[in-house]
Each structure stands twice: as C-alpha cells, then as structure tokens.
Amino acid sequence: MRIMIINGPNLNLLGVREPHIYGTTTLDAVKVSCEEFAKFAGAQLAFHQSNHEGVLVDLIQSARTDADALIINPAAYSFTSIAMFDAMKIFEGPIYEVHISNIHARDELHRHSKLSAAVKAVIAGLGPYGYIVAMQAAFQGAGKLPAGLPPAMRVGPK
C-alpha cells in the first residue's frame, strides 16, 4: 500500500505556532511517527509539506499515480482553495482530511473546510495523533491492516 501525506501552509512551524491550539509536537515528530506506523503495516509512505498552493495541487495530482490513499492536512487552504478541491476530486482513491484542532469548535473563519466535500472522512481535534488515525483508516479501508492486530482494530464492530 502506498500512502501520501500532504501538509499545507505553516505546518512547517508546528510546535512553535500557536501551541495553545496545535500543541508542541513538531512536524518532524509527526513524520517519524507516521513512518514508524507505515513500516509496521508494510506500506510505503511519502510525506510532504508546502506553503505554496500550486505545489500542493501538483502533489495532489501526483498522488493519482503515486498513492493508493491520500491523507491531507490542508491547513489554511481548507477554507479557501478551489484549486486543491478540484485536484482532490480527480484522485480516485480515498482521501482523509486531518485537522490537529477541532475546527468545528474554532472561530467562524476556521469552522468550515471547503475541501471536506471531496474526502472520505475528516479527522479533527485529535492533535497530531489524528495522522495515525487517518493512516489506520486508510489501511482498514483497503483491508491492509496487519493480521496481528485484534479484530476490533482490523474490522471494527460488526
């Protein structure tokens, strides 16, 4: 399984920027954790971050041939980017949108992601652990979670 994780603007400053909202975990620490989980699950992981909308659109487009599932934290572009929305609609695999904070409990400007209409699921408010939950959801949806995990984690309630 091939997973691509894309991070939007200002996430390169995760751990420094507004720690009262986003915590003190750095994006490098998130990457290491995601790499560890991908290795455990026998998956390939591509992990990206850019502050530039066009670069993010190019990455989303590249996922069409380079990834089976896409995990995206679009950050501020969640609320503004029609270009990213259009690119996401072209991706044929599942897309999981991650937000470190609970955007639904935030101010009006940060409450409604325009991109959510193009994704399979939104994970918000779990902090950096949301990335791991998104990866687990991607593996589970593809039937690729390791067999050694308990059935409750592999298939969920029946």
C-alpha positions as CSV (number, residue, x, y, z in Angstrom):
1,M,0.0,0.0,0.0
2,R,1.2,3.5,-0.9
3,I,0.1,6.4,1.3
4,M,0.9,10.1,0.6
5,I,0.6,12.6,3.4
6,I,0.4,16.3,2.3
7,N,0.6,19.2,4.8
8,G,-0.3,22.7,4.0
9,P,0.9,26.2,4.9
10,N,2.5,27.0,8.3
11,L,2.6,23.3,9.4
12,N,6.4,23.5,9.0
13,L,6.1,25.7,12.2
14,L,4.1,23.1,14.1
15,G,5.3,23.0,17.7
16,V,6.1,26.7,17.6
17,R,3.0,28.3,16.0
18,E,0.1,28.8,18.5
19,P,1.0,25.9,20.8
20,H,-2.2,26.6,22.8
21,I,-4.1,25.4,19.8
22,Y,-1.8,23.0,18.0
23,G,0.4,21.7,20.8
24,T,4.2,21.4,20.9
25,T,4.7,18.4,18.7
26,T,6.8,19.3,15.6
27,L,6.0,18.2,12.0
28,D,9.3,16.2,12.0
29,A,8.0,14.2,15.0
30,V,4.7,13.6,13.2
31,K,6.6,12.4,10.2
32,V,8.7,10.0,12.3
33,S,5.6,8.6,13.9
34,C,3.9,8.1,10.6
35,E,7.0,6.4,9.1
36,E,7.1,4.0,12.0
37,F,3.4,3.1,11.5
38,A,3.9,2.7,7.8
39,K,6.8,0.4,8.4
40,F,4.8,-1.7,10.9
41,A,2.0,-2.0,8.3
42,G,4.3,-2.8,5.4
43,A,3.4,0.4,3.5
44,Q,5.3,3.0,1.5
45,L,4.9,6.5,2.8
46,A,5.5,9.8,1.1
47,F,5.3,12.8,3.5
48,H,5.2,16.4,2.1
49,Q,4.7,19.9,3.3
50,S,4.5,23.2,1.4
51,N,3.4,26.7,2.0
52,H,2.5,27.1,-1.7
53,E,-0.9,26.3,-3.1
54,G,0.4,25.3,-6.6
55,V,2.9,22.9,-5.1
56,L,0.2,21.3,-3.1
57,V,-2.0,21.0,-6.2
58,D,0.9,19.3,-8.0
59,L,1.4,16.9,-5.1
60,I,-2.3,16.0,-5.1
61,Q,-2.2,15.4,-8.9
62,S,0.9,13.2,-8.5
63,A,-1.0,11.1,-6.0
64,R,-3.0,9.8,-8.9
65,T,-0.1,7.6,-9.9
66,D,2.0,7.5,-6.7
67,A,-0.5,6.7,-4.0
68,D,-3.4,4.4,-3.1
69,A,-4.7,6.7,-0.4
70,L,-4.1,10.4,0.4
71,I,-4.0,12.0,3.8
72,I,-4.1,15.8,3.7
73,N,-3.9,18.5,6.3
74,P,-4.6,21.4,4.1
75,A,-4.3,23.9,7.0
76,A,-5.4,27.4,5.9
77,Y,-6.2,26.2,2.4
78,S,-9.1,24.2,3.9
79,F,-11.1,27.3,3.9
80,T,-10.1,28.9,0.6
81,S,-8.7,26.6,-2.1
82,I,-10.9,25.7,-5.0
83,A,-7.8,24.6,-6.9
84,M,-7.0,22.0,-4.3
85,F,-10.7,20.9,-4.2
86,D,-10.7,20.4,-7.9
87,A,-7.4,18.4,-7.8
88,M,-8.7,16.2,-4.9
89,K,-11.9,15.4,-6.9
90,I,-9.7,13.8,-9.6
91,F,-7.9,11.4,-7.2
92,E,-9.6,8.1,-7.4
93,G,-8.5,6.6,-4.1
94,P,-9.8,7.6,-0.6
95,I,-8.8,10.9,0.9
96,Y,-8.7,11.5,4.6
97,E,-8.6,15.1,5.8
98,V,-6.8,15.8,9.1
99,H,-7.0,18.8,11.3
100,I,-5.0,18.9,14.5
101,S,-7.5,21.2,16.2
102,N,-11.2,20.7,16.3
103,I,-12.1,23.1,13.6
104,H,-15.8,22.8,14.5
105,A,-15.1,24.4,17.9
106,R,-13.0,27.2,16.4
107,D,-13.8,30.8,15.3
108,E,-16.1,31.3,12.3
109,L,-13.2,31.7,9.9
110,H,-11.8,28.2,10.8
111,R,-15.0,26.2,11.1
112,H,-15.9,25.1,7.6
113,S,-13.5,23.3,5.3
114,K,-14.4,23.7,1.7
115,L,-12.3,20.6,0.9
116,S,-14.3,18.2,3.1
117,A,-16.8,17.6,0.3
118,A,-14.0,15.9,-1.7
119,V,-12.9,13.4,1.1
120,K,-14.0,10.1,2.5
121,A,-13.6,11.2,6.1
122,V,-12.5,14.1,8.3
123,I,-10.4,13.6,11.5
124,A,-10.4,16.7,13.6
125,G,-9.4,17.5,17.2
126,L,-7.2,14.5,18.0
127,G,-4.0,16.5,17.9
128,P,-1.0,15.0,15.9
129,Y,-2.4,11.5,16.7
130,G,-5.1,12.3,14.0
131,Y,-2.5,11.4,11.4
132,I,-2.1,7.9,12.8
133,V,-5.9,7.5,13.0
134,A,-6.1,8.6,9.3
135,M,-3.4,6.0,8.4
136,Q,-5.3,3.3,10.3
137,A,-8.5,4.3,8.5
138,A,-6.7,4.1,5.1
139,F,-5.2,0.7,5.9
140,Q,-8.5,-0.6,7.3
141,G,-10.5,0.6,4.3
142,A,-8.1,-1.2,1.9
143,G,-8.1,-4.4,4.1
144,K,-4.4,-3.9,4.7
145,L,-4.2,-3.6,8.5
146,P,-1.7,-6.2,9.8
147,A,-3.4,-9.5,10.8
148,G,-1.6,-9.4,14.2
149,L,-3.9,-6.6,15.3
150,P,-7.0,-7.5,17.3
151,P,-10.2,-7.8,15.2
152,A,-11.7,-4.7,16.9
153,M,-8.9,-2.7,15.3
154,R,-8.9,-4.5,12.0
155,V,-12.6,-4.7,11.2
156,G,-14.3,-2.7,14.0
157,P,-17.8,-3.5,15.3
158,K,-19.9,-5.9,13.2
